[in-house]
Amino acid sequence: MLILSMKEGHDGGIVAIEDGKLLFALESEKDNYPRYDRITGELMARAAGMLDSRPDVVALGGWVKGEFSVEPPSRTGYFGVGEGAISDEAGKFFGKDVRYFSSTHERSHIYTSLGMAPAAPGQAYYSLVWEGNIGDFYRIDERGEATHLQHVLTDPGAKYAYLFALADPGFPLGKGKFRFNDAGKQMALTGFAEPGPLTPDEQKTIDFILDRDGIILGLSKEEMSWSHLYNAGVWSQEYRNAAAKHSQAIFNRFYDYAEKNLTEGLPLLISGGCGLNCDWNRLWRESGLFSSVFVPPCPNDSGSALGTAIDAQWFYTGQATIEWDVYAGENFVEDVVPDPAKYETRPLVASEVAKYLKDGNIIGWARGRYEMGPRALGNRSILAAPFTVDTTVRLNKIKRREDYRPIAPIALESDAPKWFVGSVQDPYMLYFNHVTSDELKAITHVDGTARTQTVTRERNAGITDLLEAFREQTGFSVLCNTSLNNNGRGFLNRTSDLIEYGETYGLDGYVINDTFVTPRAS
């Protein structure tokens, strides 16, 4: 059975699964398109070109006919798990008889994590979906049937990010305003918080936001001009202190329910955009409430097309688990040859690249297929040595982002316990760890943490070769790893864009598939 699945709205994507194996997962923003982009004709054409035959099932994720989840539904719509949350009907696709499947956006998150979790036939799970709108727990039985347990908090992701908007004088007034990247910035800024008890002013502001329904559509931030954080600035210490407490207050709402009610000790599956919050993931893993915790590399809407495809597979076959690889995107496109008058090009040798990085150079590393989800996991990365604060400053300048943003490390999984304490086995960069070496200044956030990705030869042989070579030369199997993208756009995916980016923003060289490219001496 070949299933072709599409996700409408922001973070659009197209996925194909055949006989339980993921063939590809394409995202509209990748290849230097705007972040959070909707499905484009270009993406549809490229997806069609990757298929050898027409699908048996076309799966269309439920969505809405406008910008917000309160608008009329498209297909099965946004919310719901039980009756009415799935549709199945006959139809045509390029003249061929197919089944048209749809299930709600809510279900897409549940089944992303279920289908991607390690295979465990007959295993029951708890599921947590927390994202911009949904904040709910579910139980998935041994057959893969999801049942809703409890709605905990409306709009947890939106409410988390709203504190940043409240403090930012640049956030626009009016209802219906939202910026997708505020949550990530706030996660970085919580690391600057000072310890201390919750103040009355903080309590009032946090309670108002968490208890308010319809935070995006129903509230314009000037209605909170009474708050001590109103336009206080995201660099102010009072905002940063409150941000950490706000984060903990949201987590506590969910933890309190789980502690009292999720008592079977089942594994927990996490999905929704809040699954990208490394602090919350760490807290769940360390809570002791669950036998294990699994977060997929694409817990946000970038994984929704895949979740709908998995739901369709489960509906038609009774089997949710799929075979997958995180590097499921398109191959890097070598559309131009670097100008030989300006660049020296030679075969990739890991030891040469390691020395180049050890000497203080920063490179763009683009090999094979791009990774699914929003995190650079070693195939579309900017890499650098991890030793100096100056490197952090330069990387943020290259990325054209705020200087408070931390730089993540990529490390050999076998060596990770030497450098980090915490969830040190983390293939998808989803947990915070504490850094144990004061020599790793470039990847250590102000609070002593790092969002680590660990690699093995089985998962990424090329990066493993590089880290082993870097270890031979420096004693450290760790590098800086940040995403290879223009600010506000998805991963670069062709040589022409990569060279233009590097020349504009100051990369010192490139690895392009199996070649190493460096500027010629003047």
VOPA-84509 format. One record per residue (C-alpha): residue in one letter; x, y, z. Coordinates in nm, 4 decimals, decimal comma. Layout:
# residues N
<a; <X; Y; Z>>;
...
# end
This chain:
# residues 522
<m; <0,0000; 0,0000; 0,0000>>;
<l; <0,1348; 0,3399; -0,1034>>;
<i; <0,0053; 0,6335; 0,1011>>;
<l; <0,0610; 0,9940; -0,0070>>;
<s; <-0,0174; 1,2412; 0,2697>>;
<m; <-0,0410; 1,6220; 0,2749>>;
<k; <-0,0687; 1,8789; 0,5527>>;
<e; <-0,2430; 2,2097; 0,4828>>;
<g; <-0,1783; 2,5398; 0,6567>>;
<h; <0,1487; 2,6549; 0,8110>>;
<d; <0,4371; 2,4072; 0,8246>>;
<g; <0,3001; 2,2397; 0,5142>>;
<g; <0,4457; 1,9064; 0,4123>>;
<i; <0,4071; 1,6034; 0,1864>>;
<v; <0,4945; 1,2488; 0,2922>>;
<a; <0,4893; 0,9059; 0,1289>>;
<i; <0,4779; 0,5696; 0,3111>>;
<e; <0,4862; 0,2397; 0,1256>>;
<d; <0,4214; -0,0918; 0,2989>>;
<g; <0,5166; 0,0512; 0,6352>>;
<k; <0,8336; 0,2299; 0,5227>>;
<l; <0,8779; 0,6063; 0,5004>>;
<l; <0,9901; 0,6988; 0,1492>>;
<f; <1,0227; 1,0730; 0,1978>>;
<a; <0,9089; 1,3609; 0,4157>>;
<l; <0,9219; 1,6957; 0,2351>>;
<e; <0,8561; 2,0293; 0,4039>>;
<s; <0,7478; 2,3483; 0,2308>>;
<e; <1,0024; 2,5649; 0,4104>>;
<k; <1,3030; 2,3545; 0,3134>>;
<d; <1,5175; 2,4545; 0,0138>>;
<n; <1,5362; 2,8191; 0,1278>>;
<y; <1,1607; 2,8865; 0,1327>>;
<p; <0,9987; 3,1013; 0,4060>>;
<r; <0,9737; 2,9392; 0,7497>>;
<y; <0,6365; 2,7799; 0,8300>>;
<d; <0,5365; 2,7994; 0,4615>>;
<r; <0,2207; 2,6423; 0,3218>>;
<i; <0,2282; 2,3705; 0,0564>>;
<t; <0,3422; 2,5125; -0,2768>>;
<g; <0,3018; 2,3874; -0,6310>>;
<e; <0,6801; 2,3511; -0,6427>>;
<l; <0,6744; 2,1134; -0,3463>>;
<m; <0,3912; 1,9091; -0,4957>>;
<a; <0,5798; 1,8759; -0,8243>>;
<r; <0,8970; 1,7637; -0,6473>>;
<a; <0,7037; 1,5101; -0,4372>>;
<a; <0,5359; 1,3676; -0,7475>>;
<g; <0,8778; 1,3303; -0,9086>>;
<m; <0,9921; 1,1100; -0,6203>>;
<l; <0,7094; 0,8572; -0,6655>>;
<d; <0,7388; 0,5614; -0,9020>>;
<s; <0,3652; 0,4918; -0,9040>>;
<r; <0,0346; 0,6515; -0,8166>>;
<p; <-0,0768; 0,6105; -0,4557>>;
<d; <-0,3428; 0,3744; -0,3279>>;
<v; <-0,4411; 0,6212; -0,0539>>;
<v; <-0,4349; 0,9997; -0,0556>>;
<a; <-0,4388; 1,1233; 0,3046>>;
<l; <-0,5382; 1,4842; 0,3689>>;
<g; <-0,4823; 1,6074; 0,7217>>;
<g; <-0,7805; 1,7790; 0,8761>>;
<w; <-0,7402; 2,1548; 0,8956>>;
<v; <-0,9503; 2,4732; 0,8798>>;
<k; <-1,0551; 2,7067; 0,5983>>;
<g; <-0,8851; 3,0111; 0,7442>>;
<e; <-0,5899; 3,1150; 0,9527>>;
<f; <-0,7198; 3,0173; 1,2973>>;
<s; <-0,8479; 2,6918; 1,4436>>;
<v; <-1,1903; 2,8404; 1,5195>>;
<e; <-1,2690; 2,8729; 1,1463>>;
<p; <-1,4882; 2,6221; 0,9565>>;
<p; <-1,3239; 2,2817; 0,9176>>;
<s; <-1,1573; 2,1481; 0,6071>>;
<r; <-1,2163; 1,7735; 0,5788>>;
<t; <-1,2179; 1,6349; 0,9350>>;
<g; <-1,0996; 1,9644; 1,0828>>;
<y; <-0,8672; 2,0531; 1,3648>>;
<f; <-1,0038; 1,8999; 1,6861>>;
<g; <-1,1321; 1,5580; 1,7860>>;
<v; <-1,0161; 1,2025; 1,8458>>;
<g; <-1,3209; 0,9775; 1,8524>>;
<e; <-1,6388; 0,9660; 1,6446>>;
<g; <-1,6193; 1,1879; 1,3369>>;
<a; <-1,2430; 1,2340; 1,3618>>;
<i; <-1,1748; 1,0031; 1,0642>>;
<s; <-1,3199; 0,9952; 0,7139>>;
<d; <-1,2694; 0,7397; 0,4366>>;
<e; <-1,4205; 0,7652; 0,0909>>;
<a; <-1,3632; 0,6570; -0,2668>>;
<g; <-1,2173; 0,9033; -0,5148>>;
<k; <-0,9931; 0,9550; -0,8157>>;
<f; <-0,6275; 1,0633; -0,8300>>;
<f; <-0,4904; 1,1228; -1,1820>>;
<g; <-0,7660; 0,8951; -1,3103>>;
<k; <-0,6888; 0,6096; -1,0729>>;
<d; <-0,9319; 0,4812; -0,8117>>;
<v; <-0,7976; 0,5631; -0,4657>>;
<r; <-0,9193; 0,5941; -0,1114>>;
<y; <-0,9295; 0,9459; 0,0275>>;
<f; <-0,8511; 0,9419; 0,3977>>;
<s; <-0,8634; 1,2271; 0,6441>>;
<s; <-0,8250; 1,2576; 1,0183>>;
<t; <-0,8120; 1,5571; 1,2464>>;
<h; <-0,5060; 1,7656; 1,3132>>;
<e; <-0,5278; 1,6519; 1,6754>>;
<r; <-0,4955; 1,2887; 1,5679>>;
<s; <-0,2007; 1,3711; 1,3409>>;
<h; <0,0066; 1,4638; 1,6446>>;
<i; <-0,0941; 1,1519; 1,8387>>;
<y; <-0,0061; 0,9173; 1,5533>>;
<t; <0,3215; 1,0893; 1,4622>>;
<s; <0,4645; 0,9888; 1,7987>>;
<l; <0,2968; 0,6469; 1,8023>>;
<g; <0,4156; 0,5453; 1,4560>>;
<m; <0,7709; 0,6707; 1,5058>>;
<a; <0,8188; 0,5255; 1,8558>>;
<p; <1,0372; 0,2137; 1,8838>>;
<a; <0,8369; -0,0910; 1,7772>>;
<a; <0,6651; -0,2571; 2,0714>>;
<p; <0,3732; -0,4740; 1,9522>>;
<g; <0,0888; -0,4919; 2,2013>>;
<q; <0,2191; -0,1984; 2,4079>>;
<a; <-0,0221; 0,0583; 2,5507>>;
<y; <0,0873; 0,4220; 2,5903>>;
<y; <-0,0034; 0,7547; 2,7340>>;
<s; <0,0060; 1,0380; 2,4832>>;
<l; <0,0496; 1,4092; 2,5466>>;
<v; <-0,0311; 1,6583; 2,2723>>;
<w; <0,0586; 2,0141; 2,3605>>;
<e; <0,0857; 2,2787; 2,0942>>;
<g; <-0,0471; 2,6247; 2,0076>>;
<n; <-0,4094; 2,5241; 2,0653>>;
<i; <-0,4260; 2,1735; 2,2132>>;
<g; <-0,3131; 2,0731; 2,5620>>;
<d; <-0,4501; 1,7225; 2,6291>>;
<f; <-0,3659; 1,3711; 2,7484>>;
<y; <-0,4763; 1,0449; 2,5831>>;
<r; <-0,4425; 0,6736; 2,6327>>;
<i; <-0,3517; 0,4526; 2,3368>>;
<d; <-0,4541; 0,0910; 2,3836>>;
<e; <-0,2694; -0,2217; 2,2713>>;
<r; <-0,4402; -0,2066; 1,9293>>;
<g; <-0,3377; 0,1536; 1,8637>>;
<e; <-0,6757; 0,3116; 1,9381>>;
<a; <-0,6460; 0,6541; 2,0979>>;
<t; <-0,8938; 0,7651; 2,3656>>;
<h; <-0,9088; 1,1162; 2,5049>>;
<l; <-0,8391; 1,1373; 2,8782>>;
<q; <-0,8257; 1,5014; 2,9851>>;
<h; <-0,8097; 1,8532; 2,8507>>;
<v; <-0,5558; 2,0264; 3,0767>>;
<l; <-0,4909; 2,3706; 2,9287>>;
<t; <-0,6157; 2,5621; 2,6266>>;
<d; <-0,3475; 2,7120; 2,3989>>;
<p; <-0,0396; 2,6054; 2,5998>>;
<g; <0,2058; 2,6908; 2,3234>>;
<a; <0,0431; 3,0248; 2,2509>>;
<k; <0,0286; 3,1069; 2,6215>>;
<y; <0,3933; 3,0172; 2,6662>>;
<a; <0,4977; 3,2547; 2,3852>>;
<y; <0,2598; 3,5322; 2,4923>>;
<l; <0,4849; 3,6397; 2,7777>>;
<f; <0,7567; 3,7238; 2,5232>>;
<a; <0,5056; 3,9275; 2,3231>>;
<l; <0,3915; 4,1089; 2,6356>>;
<a; <0,7459; 4,2177; 2,7216>>;
<d; <0,8543; 4,2983; 2,3652>>;
<p; <0,7808; 4,6623; 2,2700>>;
<g; <0,8027; 4,5575; 1,9051>>;
<f; <0,5110; 4,3147; 1,9237>>;
<p; <0,2103; 4,4631; 1,7387>>;
<l; <-0,1083; 4,5629; 1,9156>>;
<g; <-0,4430; 4,4102; 1,8221>>;
<k; <-0,6075; 4,0709; 1,8443>>;
<g; <-0,5035; 3,7759; 1,6294>>;
<k; <-0,1311; 3,8519; 1,6416>>;
<f; <0,1204; 3,5705; 1,6747>>;
<r; <0,4864; 3,5014; 1,5908>>;
<f; <0,5965; 3,1400; 1,5582>>;
<n; <0,9562; 3,2054; 1,6618>>;
<d; <0,8851; 3,3757; 1,9962>>;
<a; <0,8690; 3,0457; 2,1852>>;
<g; <1,2219; 2,9460; 2,0876>>;
<k; <1,3582; 3,2852; 2,1857>>;
<q; <1,1866; 3,2660; 2,5225>>;
<m; <1,3282; 2,9180; 2,5835>>;
<a; <1,6760; 3,0697; 2,5398>>;
<l; <1,6017; 3,3631; 2,7681>>;
<t; <1,4753; 3,1496; 3,0571>>;
<g; <1,8365; 3,0425; 3,1014>>;
<f; <1,9168; 3,3965; 3,2214>>;
<a; <1,6657; 3,3824; 3,5079>>;
<e; <1,7770; 3,4450; 3,8640>>;
<p; <1,6492; 3,2093; 4,1353>>;
<g; <1,3855; 3,3415; 4,3691>>;
<p; <1,0249; 3,2981; 4,4856>>;
<l; <0,7269; 3,3897; 4,2710>>;
<t; <0,6348; 3,7521; 4,3321>>;
<p; <0,2740; 3,8782; 4,3552>>;
<d; <0,3164; 4,0687; 4,0276>>;
<e; <0,4494; 3,7593; 3,8519>>;
<q; <0,1690; 3,5459; 3,9928>>;
<k; <-0,0957; 3,7905; 3,8728>>;
<t; <0,0439; 3,8061; 3,5193>>;
<i; <0,0991; 3,4322; 3,4847>>;
<d; <-0,2450; 3,3415; 3,6236>>;
<f; <-0,4143; 3,5913; 3,3928>>;
<i; <-0,2485; 3,4410; 3,0838>>;
<l; <-0,3012; 3,0777; 3,1809>>;
<d; <-0,6649; 3,1240; 3,2823>>;
<r; <-0,7588; 3,3243; 2,9717>>;
<d; <-0,9358; 3,1389; 2,6899>>;
<g; <-0,8631; 3,2379; 2,3305>>;
<i; <-0,5340; 3,4084; 2,4072>>;
<i; <-0,4566; 3,4909; 2,0414>>;
<l; <-0,7981; 3,5839; 1,9059>>;
<g; <-0,9413; 3,7308; 2,2248>>;
<l; <-0,6610; 3,9405; 2,3710>>;
<s; <-0,4688; 4,2413; 2,2485>>;
<k; <-0,1676; 4,2992; 2,4627>>;
<e; <-0,2569; 4,6570; 2,5566>>;
<e; <-0,5323; 4,5014; 2,7682>>;
<m; <-0,2452; 4,3832; 2,9889>>;
<s; <-0,0822; 4,7251; 3,0225>>;
<w; <-0,1383; 4,6822; 3,3977>>;
<s; <0,1295; 4,4084; 3,4079>>;
<h; <0,4785; 4,4957; 3,5294>>;
<l; <0,6063; 4,3116; 3,2192>>;
<y; <0,4146; 4,5204; 2,9637>>;
<n; <0,6815; 4,6429; 2,7174>>;
<a; <0,9474; 4,5819; 2,9848>>;
<g; <1,1845; 4,4482; 2,7189>>;
<v; <1,2948; 4,0896; 2,6684>>;
<w; <1,6421; 4,1797; 2,7956>>;
<s; <1,5068; 4,3023; 3,1284>>;
<q; <1,5853; 4,0843; 3,4267>>;
<e; <1,2275; 4,1040; 3,5506>>;
<y; <1,1041; 3,9524; 3,2247>>;
<r; <1,3671; 3,6789; 3,2243>>;
<n; <1,2865; 3,5852; 3,5841>>;
<a; <0,9159; 3,5711; 3,5077>>;
<a; <0,9732; 3,3706; 3,1888>>;
<a; <1,1300; 3,0835; 3,3818>>;
<k; <0,8453; 3,0828; 3,6347>>;
<h; <0,5859; 3,1065; 3,3581>>;
<s; <0,7421; 2,8025; 3,1925>>;
<q; <0,7351; 2,6078; 3,5171>>;
<a; <0,3722; 2,7071; 3,5842>>;
<i; <0,2610; 2,5655; 3,2485>>;
<f; <0,4521; 2,2430; 3,3036>>;
<n; <0,3074; 2,2087; 3,6530>>;
<r; <-0,0504; 2,2152; 3,5206>>;
<f; <0,0240; 1,9056; 3,3133>>;
<y; <0,2473; 1,7378; 3,5699>>;
<d; <-0,0155; 1,7711; 3,8439>>;
<y; <-0,2722; 1,5912; 3,6311>>;
<a; <-0,0261; 1,3217; 3,5250>>;
<e; <0,0937; 1,2538; 3,8792>>;
<k; <-0,2608; 1,2032; 4,0072>>;
<n; <-0,4129; 1,0176; 3,7135>>;
<l; <-0,1523; 0,8512; 3,4893>>;
<t; <-0,0596; 0,5815; 3,7356>>;
<e; <-0,0070; 0,2718; 3,5166>>;
<g; <0,3598; 0,3465; 3,4509>>;
<l; <0,3113; 0,3286; 3,0741>>;
<p; <0,5518; 0,4899; 2,8273>>;
<l; <0,4714; 0,8529; 2,7419>>;
<l; <0,4588; 0,9758; 2,3819>>;
<i; <0,4939; 1,3534; 2,3395>>;
<s; <0,3963; 1,5553; 2,0343>>;
<g; <0,2854; 1,9037; 1,9355>>;
<g; <0,5076; 2,2090; 1,9109>>;
<c; <0,5704; 2,2141; 2,2871>>;
<g; <0,7568; 1,8878; 2,2301>>;
<l; <1,0433; 2,1092; 2,1096>>;
<n; <1,0813; 2,2570; 2,4596>>;
<c; <1,3965; 2,0837; 2,5822>>;
<d; <1,3418; 2,1811; 2,9446>>;
<w; <0,9941; 2,0309; 2,9580>>;
<n; <1,1137; 1,7129; 2,7835>>;
<r; <1,3893; 1,6818; 3,0429>>;
<l; <1,1398; 1,7264; 3,3264>>;
<w; <0,9117; 1,4560; 3,1865>>;
<r; <1,2000; 1,2140; 3,1428>>;
<e; <1,3219; 1,2791; 3,4982>>;
<s; <0,9722; 1,2742; 3,6543>>;
<g; <0,9697; 0,9000; 3,7211>>;
<l; <0,6014; 0,8785; 3,6200>>;
<f; <0,6575; 0,6804; 3,3011>>;
<s; <0,8570; 0,3737; 3,2000>>;
<s; <1,0036; 0,5769; 2,9119>>;
<v; <0,9481; 0,9034; 2,7257>>;
<f; <0,9598; 0,9338; 2,3460>>;
<v; <0,9564; 1,2577; 2,1464>>;
<p; <0,9875; 1,2334; 1,7665>>;
<p; <1,2240; 1,4670; 1,5786>>;
<c; <0,9233; 1,6402; 1,4206>>;
<p; <0,6752; 1,6827; 1,7097>>;
<n; <0,5430; 2,0154; 1,5785>>;
<d; <0,3342; 2,0624; 1,2640>>;
<s; <0,6329; 1,9679; 1,0466>>;
<g; <0,5389; 1,6097; 1,1400>>;
<s; <0,1641; 1,6385; 1,0844>>;
<a; <0,1612; 1,5069; 0,7270>>;
<l; <0,3496; 1,2034; 0,8530>>;
<g; <0,1089; 1,1623; 1,1444>>;
<t; <-0,1881; 1,1587; 0,9092>>;
<a; <-0,0125; 0,9034; 0,6878>>;
<i; <0,0534; 0,6837; 0,9917>>;
<d; <-0,3100; 0,7204; 1,0994>>;
<a; <-0,4192; 0,6127; 0,7514>>;
<q; <-0,1878; 0,3114; 0,7618>>;
<w; <-0,3293; 0,2161; 1,1014>>;
<f; <-0,6871; 0,2595; 0,9746>>;
<y; <-0,6387; 0,0342; 0,6706>>;
<t; <-0,3910; -0,2222; 0,8073>>;
<g; <-0,4185; -0,2133; 1,1875>>;
<q; <-0,0455; -0,1350; 1,2102>>;
<a; <0,0820; 0,2083; 1,3169>>;
<t; <0,4570; 0,1505; 1,3505>>;
<i; <0,6676; 0,2557; 1,0510>>;
<e; <1,0289; 0,2106; 0,9452>>;
<w; <1,1890; 0,5528; 0,9171>>;
<d; <1,5091; 0,7536; 0,9052>>;
<v; <1,5354; 1,1135; 1,0211>>;
<y; <1,7186; 1,2024; 0,6964>>;
<a; <1,4057; 1,1616; 0,4858>>;
<g; <1,4061; 1,4858; 0,2876>>;
<e; <1,5472; 1,5636; -0,0550>>;
<n; <1,9083; 1,5131; -0,1551>>;
<f; <2,1317; 1,8182; -0,1640>>;
<v; <2,1235; 1,9617; -0,5167>>;
<e; <2,4583; 2,0418; -0,6799>>;
<d; <2,3141; 2,2894; -0,9289>>;
<v; <2,6387; 2,4837; -0,9861>>;
<v; <3,0108; 2,4172; -0,9563>>;
<p; <3,2028; 2,6479; -0,7183>>;
<d; <3,4031; 2,8948; -0,9250>>;
<p; <3,7505; 2,7357; -0,9633>>;
<a; <3,9082; 3,0827; -0,9774>>;
<k; <3,7785; 3,1514; -0,6265>>;
<y; <3,7609; 2,8068; -0,4654>>;
<e; <3,9716; 2,4975; -0,4268>>;
<t; <3,7673; 2,1781; -0,4428>>;
<r; <3,8964; 1,8369; -0,3352>>;
<p; <3,7553; 1,5058; -0,2083>>;
<l; <3,6219; 1,5111; 0,1451>>;
<v; <3,8742; 1,3829; 0,4014>>;
<a; <3,7506; 1,4006; 0,7586>>;
<s; <4,0917; 1,4762; 0,9081>>;
<e; <4,1389; 1,7782; 0,6767>>;
<v; <3,7995; 1,9221; 0,7710>>;
<a; <3,8675; 1,8571; 1,1397>>;
<k; <4,1958; 2,0497; 1,1199>>;
<y; <4,0227; 2,3349; 0,9361>>;
<l; <3,7678; 2,3585; 1,2161>>;
<k; <4,0348; 2,3251; 1,4865>>;
<d; <4,2120; 2,6243; 1,3288>>;
<g; <3,9045; 2,8411; 1,3948>>;
<n; <3,7194; 2,8192; 1,0651>>;
<i; <3,3413; 2,7878; 1,0311>>;
<i; <3,1910; 2,5803; 0,7516>>;
<g; <2,8586; 2,4927; 0,5945>>;
<w; <2,8085; 2,1144; 0,5917>>;
<a; <2,5501; 1,9864; 0,3404>>;
<r; <2,5419; 1,6143; 0,2659>>;
<g; <2,2774; 1,3702; 0,1485>>;
<r; <1,9097; 1,4118; 0,2329>>;
<y; <1,7917; 1,6847; 0,4662>>;
<e; <1,6535; 1,5967; 0,8073>>;
<m; <1,2841; 1,6062; 0,8945>>;
<g; <1,1705; 1,8565; 1,1555>>;
<p; <1,3122; 2,1970; 1,2497>>;
<r; <1,6462; 2,0929; 1,4010>>;
<a; <1,9717; 2,0583; 1,2061>>;
<l; <2,0920; 1,7076; 1,2843>>;
<g; <2,4148; 1,6869; 1,0883>>;
<n; <2,3111; 1,6990; 0,7223>>;
<r; <2,2279; 2,0718; 0,6908>>;
<s; <2,4545; 2,2234; 0,9537>>;
<i; <2,6963; 2,5055; 1,0199>>;
<l; <2,9884; 2,3540; 1,2103>>;
<a; <3,2644; 2,5093; 1,4213>>;
<a; <3,5040; 2,4252; 1,7029>>;
<p; <3,3308; 2,4464; 2,0436>>;
<f; <3,5927; 2,6242; 2,2534>>;
<t; <3,5487; 3,0039; 2,2568>>;
<v; <3,2796; 3,2598; 2,3282>>;
<d; <3,4010; 3,4455; 2,0196>>;
<t; <3,2809; 3,1490; 1,8130>>;
<t; <2,9316; 3,1799; 1,9642>>;
<v; <2,9289; 3,5513; 1,8827>>;
<r; <3,0415; 3,4906; 1,5268>>;
<l; <2,7908; 3,2109; 1,4671>>;
<n; <2,5017; 3,4266; 1,5859>>;
<k; <2,6255; 3,7057; 1,3601>>;
<i; <2,6367; 3,4671; 1,0637>>;
<k; <2,2862; 3,3491; 1,1499>>;
<r; <2,1711; 3,7149; 1,1983>>;
<r; <2,0020; 3,6374; 1,5259>>;
<e; <2,0047; 3,7691; 1,8794>>;
<d; <2,3249; 3,7287; 2,0780>>;
<y; <2,1398; 3,5585; 2,3657>>;
<r; <2,0653; 3,2555; 2,1481>>;
<p; <2,2746; 2,9510; 2,2481>>;
<i; <2,4640; 2,7300; 2,0044>>;
<a; <2,3945; 2,3576; 2,0241>>;
<p; <2,6628; 2,0874; 2,0314>>;
<i; <2,6829; 1,7722; 1,8237>>;
<a; <2,8776; 1,4928; 1,9935>>;
<l; <2,9714; 1,1280; 1,9637>>;
<e; <2,7156; 0,9376; 2,1655>>;
<s; <2,9808; 0,7035; 2,3065>>;
<d; <3,1766; 0,9985; 2,4484>>;
<a; <2,8844; 1,2197; 2,5503>>;
<p; <2,8961; 1,1268; 2,9228>>;
<k; <3,2459; 1,2830; 2,9328>>;
<w; <3,1096; 1,6236; 2,8400>>;
<f; <2,7467; 1,6261; 2,9547>>;
<v; <2,5240; 1,5175; 3,2425>>;
<g; <2,1555; 1,4447; 3,1832>>;
<s; <1,9733; 1,2950; 2,8853>>;
<v; <2,2996; 1,2325; 2,7045>>;
<q; <2,1573; 0,9887; 2,4494>>;
<d; <1,9644; 1,2341; 2,2345>>;
<p; <1,9710; 1,1749; 1,8562>>;
<y; <1,7252; 1,4568; 1,7801>>;
<m; <1,8391; 1,7469; 2,0015>>;
<l; <1,5301; 1,7469; 2,2245>>;
<y; <1,6663; 1,7607; 2,5822>>;
<f; <1,8834; 1,9917; 2,7897>>;
<n; <2,2014; 1,8596; 2,9486>>;
<h; <2,4516; 2,0197; 3,1830>>;
<v; <2,7985; 2,0774; 3,0389>>;
<t; <3,0781; 1,9355; 3,2566>>;
<s; <3,3831; 2,0871; 3,0826>>;
<d; <3,4660; 2,4560; 3,1112>>;
<e; <3,6592; 2,4279; 2,7828>>;
<l; <3,3365; 2,3981; 2,5797>>;
<k; <3,2516; 2,7662; 2,6053>>;
<a; <3,0945; 2,8035; 2,2614>>;
<i; <2,8177; 2,5513; 2,3307>>;
<t; <2,7539; 2,6294; 2,6990>>;
<h; <2,4531; 2,8507; 2,7682>>;
<v; <2,4576; 3,1053; 3,0486>>;
<d; <2,2921; 2,8562; 3,2856>>;
<g; <2,5490; 2,5840; 3,2135>>;
<t; <2,3230; 2,3800; 2,9838>>;
<a; <2,3391; 2,2662; 2,6227>>;
<r; <2,0825; 2,1221; 2,3817>>;
<t; <2,2903; 1,8245; 2,2758>>;
<q; <2,2587; 1,6015; 1,9725>>;
<t; <2,4414; 1,2699; 1,9935>>;
<v; <2,5391; 1,0651; 1,6887>>;
<t; <2,6501; 0,7117; 1,6151>>;
<r; <2,8029; 0,5614; 1,3040>>;
<e; <2,4766; 0,3810; 1,2293>>;
<r; <2,2801; 0,7073; 1,2277>>;
<n; <2,5312; 0,9374; 1,0548>>;
<a; <2,8614; 0,7920; 0,9405>>;
<g; <2,9944; 1,1157; 0,7895>>;
<i; <2,9535; 1,3229; 1,1049>>;
<t; <3,0929; 1,0352; 1,3094>>;
<d; <3,4070; 1,0311; 1,0947>>;
<l; <3,4464; 1,4065; 1,1445>>;
<l; <3,3952; 1,3927; 1,5222>>;
<e; <3,6418; 1,1051; 1,5572>>;
<a; <3,8996; 1,2984; 1,3538>>;
<f; <3,8380; 1,6117; 1,5627>>;
<r; <3,8847; 1,4038; 1,8793>>;
<e; <4,2187; 1,2743; 1,7531>>;
<q; <4,3408; 1,6300; 1,7016>>;
<t; <4,1874; 1,8069; 2,0039>>;
<g; <4,0796; 1,5436; 2,2548>>;
<f; <3,7150; 1,6546; 2,2205>>;
<s; <3,4479; 1,4727; 2,0172>>;
<v; <3,2177; 1,7768; 2,0191>>;
<l; <3,1435; 2,0487; 1,7619>>;
<c; <2,9149; 2,3493; 1,7397>>;
<n; <2,6124; 2,2624; 1,5259>>;
<t; <2,3560; 2,5173; 1,4141>>;
<s; <2,1150; 2,5032; 1,1221>>;
<l; <2,2270; 2,5913; 0,7707>>;
<n; <1,9609; 2,8417; 0,6751>>;
<n; <1,8910; 3,2044; 0,6021>>;
<n; <1,7168; 3,3867; 0,8846>>;
<g; <1,3434; 3,3303; 0,8439>>;
<r; <1,3828; 3,0501; 0,5890>>;
<g; <1,4228; 2,6740; 0,5886>>;
<f; <1,7405; 2,4720; 0,5276>>;
<l; <1,9521; 2,5524; 0,2240>>;
<n; <1,9404; 2,2689; -0,0257>>;
<r; <2,1411; 2,3679; -0,3325>>;
<t; <2,4973; 2,4758; -0,4008>>;
<s; <2,4052; 2,8116; -0,5518>>;
<d; <2,2200; 2,9186; -0,2363>>;
<l; <2,4954; 2,7817; -0,0139>>;
<i; <2,7764; 2,9705; -0,1885>>;
<e; <2,5744; 3,2933; -0,1928>>;
<y; <2,4982; 3,2525; 0,1775>>;
<g; <2,8588; 3,1830; 0,2664>>;
<e; <2,9935; 3,4773; 0,0694>>;
<t; <2,7330; 3,7125; 0,2130>>;
<y; <2,7557; 3,6155; 0,5787>>;
<g; <3,1102; 3,4909; 0,6144>>;
<l; <3,1444; 3,1131; 0,6051>>;
<d; <3,5035; 2,9961; 0,5640>>;
<g; <3,4317; 2,6856; 0,3588>>;
<y; <3,1841; 2,4172; 0,2636>>;
<v; <3,1391; 2,0435; 0,2597>>;
<i; <2,9105; 1,9648; -0,0339>>;
<n; <2,8214; 1,5970; -0,0374>>;
<d; <3,1623; 1,4307; -0,0852>>;
<t; <3,3736; 1,7377; -0,1615>>;
<f; <3,5534; 1,9920; 0,0577>>;
<v; <3,5508; 2,3475; -0,0760>>;
<t; <3,7668; 2,6322; 0,0587>>;
<p; <3,8523; 2,9794; -0,0744>>;
<r; <4,1768; 3,0123; -0,2648>>;
<a; <4,4404; 3,2284; -0,1029>>;
<s; <4,4363; 3,5887; -0,2244>>;
# end
